[in-house]
Amino acid sequence: MRRGFGAFCSTVAPVTALVALLAAATACEPLLDTRAIRLPVLLPEPAPPSAQWIVDLVSGLNAPPQCPEPTLPTMAVLDTDGRSRAIAFWPVDESDVCYAVINDRGQTPTTIWFSPVEDLVTRTPMPTDTTAGVDSYAFTAYRGRVDDIEVSGDPDRLVSPVRHLTVDLGLGDLATFAAYHYRIPPTGRPLSFSLCTPTGPCRDAH
């Protein structure tokens, strides 16, 4: 028996002479065990050729062992200046995702993270670099298709608006991944950020 398959066997009792002839043999049909198979997640907007520098940079770094090396077809870029900063993600499977944050290429470390999608949905997004006065990205996710996500509060600290992309993780299970780029306030200064959508309550964003 091949891996990932079980067998369903049944013997049909004779009812008529014709049925008896057909039911004389035991029928066994393979059934697909979907739990043993992980289908690739197809991105609606894979990374363009101009993002090859992100793929090359990330592929040359130590990453969490759960993260496969990204490629242009498997990676999505949410935001970049095309030279020294970017945030990109690539789904591992229907449940987990990896993402890379490049705040200042060549000067600050590139951080690669692994996270279950559900953790991103439920926890408050935090910057990947908490150093006071620096720019950093925060990465989060929503269940379903979510459009028009905005950050409210402290607009002078926001470097770029929310960028987001909805992905089908499999069998119509949609998740919207989002990131925003902001400047960490000086030590001791509070920061008030909320993520708001046209429907549903706002979420704490810092």
C-alpha positions as CSV (number, residue, x, y, z in Angstrom):
1,M,0.0,0.0,0.0
2,R,1.4,3.4,-1.0
3,R,2.0,6.0,1.7
4,G,-0.8,8.4,2.1
5,F,-3.4,5.9,1.0
6,G,-5.7,3.6,2.9
7,A,-8.0,0.9,1.5
8,F,-11.8,0.6,1.5
9,C,-13.1,-2.9,1.0
10,S,-16.6,-4.2,0.8
11,T,-18.4,-7.3,-0.2
12,V,-22.0,-6.8,-1.6
13,A,-24.5,-9.6,-0.7
14,P,-26.2,-11.1,-3.8
15,V,-29.7,-9.8,-4.4
16,T,-30.3,-10.9,-7.9
17,A,-28.4,-13.3,-10.1
18,L,-26.7,-10.4,-11.9
19,V,-25.8,-8.7,-8.6
20,A,-24.6,-12.0,-7.3
21,L,-22.2,-12.3,-10.2
22,L,-20.9,-8.7,-9.7
23,A,-20.6,-9.2,-5.9
24,A,-18.8,-12.5,-6.0
25,A,-15.4,-10.7,-5.8
26,T,-14.4,-8.3,-3.0
27,A,-13.9,-4.8,-4.3
28,C,-11.1,-2.7,-2.8
29,E,-10.6,0.9,-3.7
30,P,-7.8,3.2,-2.5
31,L,-8.9,6.2,-0.5
32,L,-6.8,9.3,-0.3
33,D,-5.6,10.2,3.2
34,T,-5.3,14.0,2.9
35,R,-3.6,14.2,6.3
36,A,-0.5,12.7,4.8
37,I,-0.2,15.2,2.0
38,R,0.7,18.9,2.1
39,L,-0.3,20.8,-1.0
40,P,1.8,23.8,-2.0
41,V,0.2,27.2,-1.2
42,L,-0.2,29.2,-4.4
43,L,0.4,32.9,-4.1
44,P,-1.9,35.3,-6.0
45,E,1.0,37.8,-6.3
46,P,4.4,36.0,-6.2
47,A,7.5,38.1,-6.0
48,P,8.6,39.9,-9.2
49,P,12.1,39.5,-10.7
50,S,13.1,42.8,-9.1
51,A,12.9,41.0,-5.7
52,Q,15.7,38.6,-6.5
53,W,18.0,40.5,-4.2
54,I,15.6,39.6,-1.3
55,V,15.6,35.9,-2.2
56,D,19.4,35.9,-2.5
57,L,19.9,37.7,0.8
58,V,17.5,35.5,2.8
59,S,18.8,32.3,1.2
60,G,22.3,33.1,2.5
61,L,21.3,33.5,6.1
62,N,20.5,31.2,9.0
63,A,16.8,30.7,9.2
64,P,14.5,28.8,11.6
65,P,14.8,25.1,10.7
66,Q,11.1,25.0,9.8
67,C,11.6,27.6,7.0
68,P,12.4,26.4,3.5
69,E,14.5,28.6,1.3
70,P,12.2,31.0,-0.6
71,T,12.0,31.5,-4.3
72,L,10.4,34.2,-6.4
73,P,7.3,32.0,-7.1
74,T,6.9,31.0,-3.4
75,M,7.6,34.5,-1.8
76,A,5.4,37.5,-1.6
77,V,6.8,41.0,-1.0
78,L,4.5,43.3,1.0
79,D,6.7,46.4,1.0
80,T,10.2,47.4,-0.2
81,D,12.2,50.4,-1.4
82,G,13.9,48.1,-3.9
83,R,17.4,48.6,-2.4
84,S,17.8,48.2,1.4
85,R,14.5,47.5,3.1
86,A,11.7,45.1,2.6
87,I,9.3,42.7,4.3
88,A,8.4,39.5,2.5
89,F,6.7,36.2,3.5
90,W,6.4,32.7,2.2
91,P,3.9,30.1,3.5
92,V,5.4,26.8,4.7
93,D,2.0,25.0,4.4
94,E,-1.6,25.6,5.2
95,S,-0.9,26.3,8.9
96,D,2.5,28.1,9.1
97,V,4.4,31.0,7.5
98,C,7.9,32.4,7.4
99,Y,8.7,36.1,6.9
100,A,11.8,38.2,6.5
101,V,12.3,41.7,7.7
102,I,15.1,43.8,6.1
103,N,15.2,47.2,7.9
104,D,18.5,48.5,6.5
105,R,20.4,46.1,4.3
106,G,24.1,45.7,5.2
107,Q,23.8,47.8,8.3
108,T,21.2,46.0,10.5
109,P,20.6,42.3,10.7
110,T,17.9,40.7,8.5
111,T,15.5,38.9,10.7
112,I,13.8,35.7,9.6
113,W,10.8,34.5,11.6
114,F,8.6,31.4,11.7
115,S,5.1,31.5,13.0
116,P,1.8,29.6,13.0
117,V,-0.7,31.7,11.1
118,E,-3.1,31.4,14.1
119,D,-0.5,33.0,16.4
120,L,-0.3,36.0,14.0
121,V,-4.1,36.3,14.0
122,T,-4.5,36.3,17.8
123,R,-1.4,38.1,19.2
124,T,-0.7,41.9,19.2
125,P,1.8,42.6,16.3
126,M,5.1,43.9,17.6
127,P,8.0,45.5,15.7
128,T,10.8,43.2,14.8
129,D,13.3,45.8,16.1
130,T,12.4,47.6,19.3
131,T,15.4,49.9,19.4
132,A,14.2,53.4,20.2
133,G,14.3,55.8,17.2
134,V,14.7,53.2,14.5
135,D,12.4,52.2,11.7
136,S,10.9,48.7,11.9
137,Y,8.1,46.5,10.4
138,A,5.3,44.7,12.2
139,F,3.7,41.7,10.6
140,T,0.3,40.3,11.3
141,A,-2.6,38.2,9.8
142,Y,-6.4,38.1,9.6
143,R,-8.6,35.2,8.9
144,G,-10.5,35.6,5.6
145,R,-10.3,38.3,3.0
146,V,-9.8,41.7,4.6
147,D,-9.4,44.9,2.6
148,D,-8.7,48.5,3.5
149,I,-6.6,47.9,6.6
150,E,-5.5,51.2,8.1
151,V,-3.4,52.3,11.1
152,S,-4.9,54.9,13.3
153,G,-3.1,57.0,15.9
154,D,0.4,58.7,15.8
155,P,0.4,59.2,12.0
156,D,3.7,61.0,12.3
157,R,5.4,57.7,13.4
158,L,4.0,55.8,10.4
159,V,6.7,55.4,7.6
160,S,4.5,53.5,5.1
161,P,0.8,52.5,5.2
162,V,-0.5,49.0,5.7
163,R,0.3,46.6,2.8
164,H,-1.6,43.3,2.7
165,L,-2.2,40.3,0.5
166,T,-4.9,37.6,0.8
167,V,-3.8,34.0,0.3
168,D,-5.8,30.8,-0.1
169,L,-4.0,28.4,2.2
170,G,-6.0,25.5,0.8
171,L,-9.6,24.5,0.1
172,G,-10.8,28.1,0.3
173,D,-9.2,28.8,3.7
174,L,-8.3,32.4,3.2
175,A,-5.8,34.4,5.3
176,T,-4.8,38.1,4.8
177,F,-1.2,38.9,5.7
178,A,-0.4,42.5,6.5
179,A,2.6,44.6,7.4
180,Y,3.2,48.2,8.3
181,H,6.4,50.2,8.6
182,Y,6.8,52.7,11.5
183,R,9.4,54.5,13.6
184,I,9.9,53.3,17.2
185,P,9.5,56.3,19.5
186,P,12.3,57.5,21.8
187,T,12.6,55.6,25.1
188,G,9.9,56.4,27.5
189,R,7.5,57.9,24.9
190,P,4.2,55.9,24.5
191,L,3.0,54.9,21.1
192,S,-0.7,54.5,20.3
193,F,-1.4,52.4,17.2
194,S,-4.6,50.6,16.2
195,L,-5.3,48.5,13.1
196,C,-8.8,49.2,11.7
197,T,-10.9,47.7,8.9
198,P,-14.2,48.8,7.4
199,T,-15.9,46.0,9.3
200,G,-15.1,44.7,12.8
201,P,-13.4,46.3,15.8
202,C,-10.0,47.8,15.7
203,R,-7.0,45.8,16.9
204,D,-4.2,47.0,19.1
205,A,-1.2,47.4,16.7
206,H,1.7,48.0,19.2
